[in-house]
Amino acid sequence: MAKMSKGQMESQISEAIIKFEKEYMGRGPTETKTYIIKDMVLVRLKGVLTPAEEQLVKSVAGADLIKKTRVQLLESARILLEEITLEITDYHLKSLHSDISTKTGERVIILTVENNLEDKLNGET
């Protein structure tokens, strides 16, 4: 990994997640922001619901279906997210967590890695 700042790494992760969303999920978010906090990478995506999903969320059953489907899709793509994480951070992915708000169309993805990224970016590891 080339030496980069925390902001540069966060930006690279955001760009990779946007590309992943477009290619794997079929639609990219309207806004993405990434935050590195010690050994965690928090990615906040806005505007991720498709027009069809926006219709489904009008019922409780539809909203539940969207949540379950999105979790399953993300878990199925874990290997892709592992590759993205390793390529950008040089650390292996330990865990993956995600949730989507069917009310706001916002999703959060939390990736934890094997070591403290902030220390690495500060040259401490």
trRosetta pair geometry for C-beta under 8 A, 3 or more apart (Angstrom, degrees):
i j d omega theta_ij theta_ji phi_ij phi_ji
1 4 7.4 -86 162 10 99 104
1 88 7.5 64 -121 167 119 27
1 89 7.1 -33 -93 162 155 15
1 90 4.0 -99 -21 -43 129 123
4 8 4.0 -117 179 89 112 132
4 9 5.4 136 101 -52 122 82
4 12 7.5 28 141 -12 167 136
4 121 7.4 -54 87 -129 64 94
5 8 4.6 99 52 5 77 102
5 9 7.1 -144 93 -3 42 85
5 121 6.8 69 -163 -170 32 114
6 9 5.9 -57 -150 38 31 108
6 10 6.3 32 153 -19 65 107
6 36 5.7 -135 -158 51 97 130
6 117 8.0 111 -121 133 88 103
6 118 7.0 16 -101 -117 125 70
6 121 4.9 84 -71 161 78 161
7 10 5.6 -53 -144 37 31 112
7 11 6.2 33 155 -20 64 107
8 11 5.6 -55 -149 36 30 113
8 12 6.4 31 153 -19 64 105
9 12 5.7 -52 -147 36 33 112
9 13 6.4 33 154 -19 65 104
9 36 6.4 23 97 -41 120 147
9 88 6.4 125 -153 162 82 105
9 89 6.9 76 -162 -94 125 73
9 117 7.3 -170 130 177 158 125
9 121 6.6 -105 0 -95 145 127
10 13 5.8 -55 -150 36 30 111
10 14 6.4 34 151 -21 64 105
10 33 7.9 2 167 -178 116 59
10 34 4.2 -179 -164 90 80 102
10 35 6.6 23 -127 -92 128 23
10 36 5.7 -123 -76 -15 96 98
11 14 5.6 -52 -148 34 32 113
11 15 6.4 31 154 -18 65 105
11 34 7.4 -157 -59 44 22 119
12 15 5.8 -54 -148 37 31 111
12 16 6.3 30 154 -18 65 108
12 88 5.1 168 119 -137 123 123
13 16 5.7 -56 -147 38 31 111
13 17 6.2 29 155 -18 66 107
13 34 4.5 140 86 -147 115 169
13 36 7.9 132 8 -63 152 98
13 41 6.0 -129 -160 -169 162 134
13 43 6.7 -130 138 -85 111 115
13 84 7.4 101 -135 153 69 109
13 88 5.6 152 -76 127 76 165
13 89 7.9 31 -78 -49 115 98
14 17 5.9 -59 -147 38 28 108
14 18 6.3 31 154 -21 65 106
14 32 4.6 149 -158 119 97 114
14 33 6.7 -13 -104 -119 131 18
14 34 4.5 -138 -58 -11 88 114
14 43 6.9 166 -98 -133 63 102
15 18 5.7 -52 -148 34 30 113
15 19 6.5 31 153 -17 63 105
16 19 5.7 -53 -150 37 32 112
16 20 6.3 37 150 -21 65 106
16 84 4.7 146 154 -152 137 118
16 87 7.8 161 -116 76 153 121
16 88 6.4 -119 -13 -47 155 138
17 20 5.3 -49 -145 37 35 116
17 21 6.2 40 153 -23 65 103
17 32 6.1 174 86 -160 116 147
17 34 7.2 147 9 -72 138 119
17 43 5.3 160 -87 -161 173 154
17 45 7.1 -132 138 -72 126 120
17 84 7.3 111 -68 166 62 158
17 109 7.0 -176 -137 49 137 145
18 21 5.7 -52 -149 34 29 113
18 22 6.5 26 154 -16 63 106
18 28 5.1 40 -168 -149 79 119
18 29 6.6 -100 -113 37 80 90
18 32 5.4 -135 -67 3 99 155
19 22 5.9 -57 -149 38 30 109
19 23 6.0 12 161 -5 67 114
19 28 7.9 4 -76 -100 20 119
20 23 6.2 -67 -139 47 24 99
20 24 5.3 -14 179 15 67 121
20 25 7.4 54 133 -3 69 98
20 77 7.3 124 -175 161 114 142
20 80 6.3 141 -131 137 115 125
20 81 7.2 67 -143 -83 161 74
20 84 6.6 -44 -58 -63 135 152
21 24 6.9 -59 -111 53 14 87
21 25 4.8 -33 -157 37 56 125
21 27 6.7 -49 152 93 94 45
21 28 4.8 107 97 -116 113 55
21 29 5.9 -6 132 -17 172 82
21 45 6.9 152 -81 -139 153 153
21 48 7.0 -98 -153 -128 134 102
22 25 7.4 1 -39 54 9 82
22 26 7.5 -31 -166 158 34 6
22 27 6.7 -19 -113 -171 53 9
22 28 4.1 -10 -67 -55 92 100
24 73 7.6 143 144 169 103 106
24 77 5.4 69 -178 -113 152 147
24 80 6.5 167 -73 82 150 170
25 48 7.6 -21 137 -167 153 102
25 73 6.5 92 -106 146 86 142
26 50 7.1 -1 99 -81 115 133
27 48 7.1 135 100 -161 105 54
27 50 5.5 156 1 -87 156 90
29 32 5.1 112 73 -60 133 93
29 45 3.9 -133 -80 -169 157 99
29 46 5.7 104 -179 60 113 42
29 47 5.2 118 -167 70 65 81
29 48 5.0 -29 -97 -76 88 81
29 107 7.6 -126 -91 38 127 103
30 46 5.5 -63 63 102 91 87
30 47 3.0 33 6 46 110 157
31 45 7.3 156 86 -157 55 44
31 46 4.1 4 56 48 100 115
31 47 6.3 91 14 15 76 112
32 43 6.7 -10 -166 -173 99 94
32 44 7.0 157 -152 83 49 54
32 45 5.1 -7 -103 -106 84 73
32 46 7.5 -153 -68 21 43 72
33 43 7.6 164 84 -153 41 50
33 44 5.0 -10 60 58 89 103
34 41 6.4 -11 -168 -175 106 92
34 42 7.0 154 -156 83 53 52
34 43 5.0 -16 -103 -103 83 75
34 44 7.7 -173 -80 20 35 69
35 41 7.5 158 80 -158 47 46
35 42 4.5 -11 59 60 98 104
35 43 8.0 -170 23 -74 65 35
35 44 7.6 33 -2 -7 103 105
36 40 7.4 158 -157 87 46 54
36 41 5.7 -18 -103 -105 70 72
36 42 7.9 -170 -78 23 23 73
36 117 5.0 -95 -170 97 125 136
36 118 6.4 160 130 -65 108 79
36 121 7.4 97 110 -17 155 149
37 40 4.8 -15 68 65 88 103
37 41 8.0 170 27 -85 68 26
37 42 6.4 21 9 -5 113 112
37 118 7.5 -2 -158 -42 22 123
38 116 5.1 -56 -168 -133 70 91
38 117 7.0 108 147 37 21 77
38 118 5.6 -48 -97 9 37 119
39 94 7.7 17 156 17 120 136
39 112 5.6 42 128 -161 96 82
39 113 5.4 -139 -170 60 80 72
39 114 7.4 -127 -152 81 121 13
39 115 6.3 -157 -110 119 106 17
39 116 5.1 -70 -61 -92 83 49
39 117 6.4 135 -110 -5 38 82
40 110 6.0 -21 -164 -167 110 96
40 111 7.0 144 -159 78 56 49
40 112 5.3 -31 -99 -99 71 73
40 113 7.8 -177 -86 13 23 77
41 85 7.3 -170 25 -121 151 101
41 89 7.5 -117 -55 -63 139 143
41 110 7.2 153 78 -157 52 47
41 111 4.3 -10 57 59 104 101
41 112 7.7 -172 19 -81 72 27
41 113 6.9 55 -13 -21 106 108
41 117 7.2 60 -65 -8 92 160
42 108 6.6 -20 -167 -166 88 105
42 109 7.7 153 -157 81 41 51
42 110 5.4 -10 -104 -105 70 79
43 108 6.9 150 80 -159 54 53
43 109 4.4 -9 58 58 107 97
43 110 7.7 -166 23 -75 70 35
43 111 7.4 36 -6 -3 107 102
44 106 6.9 -8 -173 -173 86 108
44 107 7.8 164 -155 86 43 47
44 108 5.5 -16 -103 -104 67 81
45 48 5.2 61 125 -58 117 122
45 106 6.7 159 86 -158 54 58
45 107 4.7 -8 61 59 106 91
45 108 7.5 -178 22 -82 74 32
45 109 7.3 35 -6 -3 112 101
46 104 7.7 -61 -136 143 85 101
46 105 6.8 66 -171 105 58 90
46 106 5.1 -20 -107 -105 65 87
47 105 5.5 32 -106 130 28 126
47 106 7.9 20 -15 -84 38 59
48 100 6.8 -105 78 -134 134 117
48 105 5.8 172 41 174 63 78
48 106 7.1 105 11 -123 106 18
48 107 4.9 -14 19 -3 159 117
49 53 4.2 -134 -162 93 89 122
49 54 5.2 113 133 -62 126 78
49 57 7.0 -32 -141 -24 150 137
49 66 7.5 3 -121 -161 100 146
49 102 7.3 96 -88 -137 134 59
49 105 4.2 -94 3 -124 110 100
50 53 4.7 96 49 6 75 102
50 54 7.1 -131 95 -8 41 85
51 54 5.5 -50 -149 30 34 116
51 55 7.0 35 152 -18 62 99
52 55 5.8 -54 -161 32 36 111
52 56 6.6 35 145 -19 67 106
53 56 5.3 -52 -146 37 40 115
53 57 6.4 45 156 -29 70 100
53 66 5.2 96 -149 -116 106 130
53 102 7.8 -125 165 -134 102 91
54 57 6.1 -44 -145 24 30 113
54 105 7.5 -6 -90 -86 93 121
55 58 6.2 -39 -177 0 41 116
55 62 7.6 -101 113 -173 59 155
56 59 7.0 -73 -178 40 50 88
56 62 3.4 -166 176 -176 74 118
56 63 7.0 162 129 -59 84 41
56 65 6.4 -93 177 68 133 117
56 66 5.7 141 104 -50 132 113
57 62 5.7 -129 -69 111 20 110
57 63 4.7 68 -136 -87 67 85
57 66 6.3 -24 -75 1 85 153
57 102 4.3 -179 -126 172 119 107
57 103 7.5 180 177 -76 134 36
58 62 6.4 22 48 54 59 148
59 62 4.2 91 60 6 89 106
59 63 6.9 -156 90 -8 46 84
60 63 5.8 -54 -148 35 31 111
60 64 6.3 31 154 -18 64 107
61 64 5.7 -56 -149 37 31 112
61 65 6.3 35 152 -23 64 106
62 65 5.5 -52 -148 33 32 114
62 66 6.5 34 153 -20 64 102
63 66 5.8 -52 -153 32 32 112
63 67 6.6 32 151 -18 64 104
63 102 4.0 155 -144 101 97 167
64 67 5.8 -54 -150 35 33 112
64 68 6.3 27 155 -14 66 108
65 68 5.9 -59 -147 40 29 108
65 69 6.0 27 157 -18 66 112
66 69 5.8 -58 -142 39 27 109
66 70 6.1 24 161 -17 65 110
66 100 7.0 -102 134 94 101 137
66 102 5.5 117 74 -101 137 119
67 70 6.1 -60 -146 38 24 108
67 71 6.4 24 157 -18 62 108
67 99 7.7 -3 -145 -154 102 68
67 100 6.0 -164 -111 58 68 100
67 102 6.5 -79 -53 -41 94 117
68 71 5.9 -56 -149 36 29 110
68 72 6.4 26 155 -17 64 109
69 72 5.8 -59 -149 38 30 110
69 73 6.2 31 155 -20 66 107
70 73 5.7 -51 -143 36 31 112
70 74 6.3 29 158 -17 64 107
70 98 7.3 -126 135 128 100 127
70 100 5.1 12 93 -6 163 145
70 107 7.2 -133 173 -112 145 135
71 74 6.0 -60 -150 38 28 108
71 75 6.3 27 154 -17 65 109
71 98 6.4 173 -112 80 68 107
72 75 5.8 -56 -145 39 30 110
72 76 6.2 33 155 -21 64 108
73 76 5.7 -56 -149 35 29 113
73 77 6.4 14 156 -8 64 112
74 77 5.8 -66 -148 45 31 103
74 78 7.4 69 147 -65 60 70
74 81 7.7 32 -171 -33 80 144
74 96 7.1 -164 148 149 108 128
74 98 5.1 -25 117 30 172 161
74 109 7.3 -161 -147 -112 141 113
75 78 5.8 -6 -165 -41 40 110
75 96 7.5 160 -102 93 60 130
77 80 4.7 -40 -180 35 86 119
77 81 6.1 86 123 -20 87 97
78 81 5.6 -61 -150 41 37 109
78 82 6.1 43 151 -25 70 103
78 93 7.8 -165 -177 105 87 151
78 96 5.9 -155 -124 16 98 159
79 82 5.4 -48 -146 32 33 116
79 83 6.6 35 153 -20 63 102
80 83 5.7 -53 -153 34 32 112
80 84 6.5 34 149 -19 65 104
81 84 5.5 -48 -145 35 36 114
81 85 6.2 39 155 -21 66 106
81 93 6.5 79 120 -88 89 164
81 96 6.2 82 104 -107 150 139
81 109 7.9 -132 -133 177 141 139
81 111 6.8 -155 166 -99 116 127
82 85 5.8 -56 -147 37 28 112
82 86 6.3 24 157 -15 64 110
82 92 7.2 4 -160 -158 95 70
82 93 4.5 -115 -114 23 72 131
83 86 6.0 -57 -143 40 28 107
83 87 6.0 28 159 -21 64 111
84 87 6.0 -60 -146 36 24 111
84 88 6.3 3 165 -3 63 113
85 88 6.6 -72 -147 44 22 96
85 89 5.6 -25 178 24 65 119
85 91 6.9 -66 153 81 97 73
85 92 7.3 72 109 -162 117 23
85 93 4.5 96 64 -63 159 100
85 111 5.7 -155 -98 172 132 149
85 113 6.3 -173 176 -91 123 109
86 89 6.9 -69 -116 56 17 82
86 90 6.9 44 -170 -124 54 17
86 91 6.9 -132 -111 76 56 29
86 92 5.9 16 -90 -96 102 51
86 93 7.1 -83 -44 -19 83 84
89 113 5.8 -91 120 -107 155 164
89 117 5.9 -63 -147 -110 119 117
89 120 7.8 94 -173 78 83 156
90 120 7.5 -171 63 -175 116 153
91 113 3.9 72 114 175 129 128
91 114 5.0 -156 -172 39 102 89
91 115 5.4 -137 -118 35 135 90
91 117 6.9 -116 10 -81 146 88
91 120 7.6 -144 -43 -30 122 162
92 113 6.6 140 76 -154 38 79
92 114 5.0 43 56 -23 86 125
93 96 6.5 17 173 -55 127 96
93 111 5.8 -68 -131 -165 102 106
93 112 7.4 97 -164 74 62 49
93 113 6.1 -58 -105 -101 39 68
94 112 4.6 -54 63 102 109 94
94 113 6.0 145 -2 -137 95 13
94 114 5.7 140 -55 -72 106 59
95 111 7.5 169 86 -155 51 43
95 112 4.6 17 48 41 89 111
96 109 7.2 -23 -163 -169 86 93
96 110 7.5 151 -158 82 38 58
96 111 5.9 -6 -105 -107 70 70
96 112 8.0 -137 -61 22 35 73
97 109 7.3 151 83 -160 52 46
97 110 4.3 -9 61 58 103 103
97 111 8.0 -162 28 -69 69 32
97 112 8.0 44 0 -14 103 98
98 107 6.6 6 -171 -180 99 104
98 108 6.7 -180 -143 91 55 55
98 109 4.8 -8 -101 -107 97 70
98 110 7.2 -169 -72 21 49 68
99 107 7.0 -175 94 -148 40 66
99 108 5.8 6 53 51 81 92
100 106 7.3 172 -153 92 59 40
100 107 4.2 -23 -102 -99 82 92
101 104 4.4 17 105 38 131 93
101 105 6.9 -43 85 11 85 18
101 106 4.8 15 38 54 115 83
101 107 7.4 -154 16 -75 67 45
102 105 7.6 37 -149 -72 27 48
113 117 6.3 74 53 -50 137 105
115 119 7.3 -90 154 59 99 118
115 120 6.6 91 111 -44 117 119
115 125 6.3 151 162 175 139 171
116 119 4.1 61 99 9 115 112
116 120 6.8 168 98 -12 63 84
116 125 7.0 148 64 -33 89 142
117 120 5.4 -55 -150 37 38 113
117 121 6.1 35 155 -18 71 107
118 121 5.8 -56 -145 39 30 109
118 122 6.2 20 156 -10 65 112
119 122 5.8 -65 -145 46 29 104
119 124 4.0 -84 -167 69 85 115
119 125 4.8 72 123 -23 110 108
120 123 7.7 45 179 -68 30 20
120 124 7.2 -85 -63 52 23 72
120 125 4.9 -47 -84 50 68 114
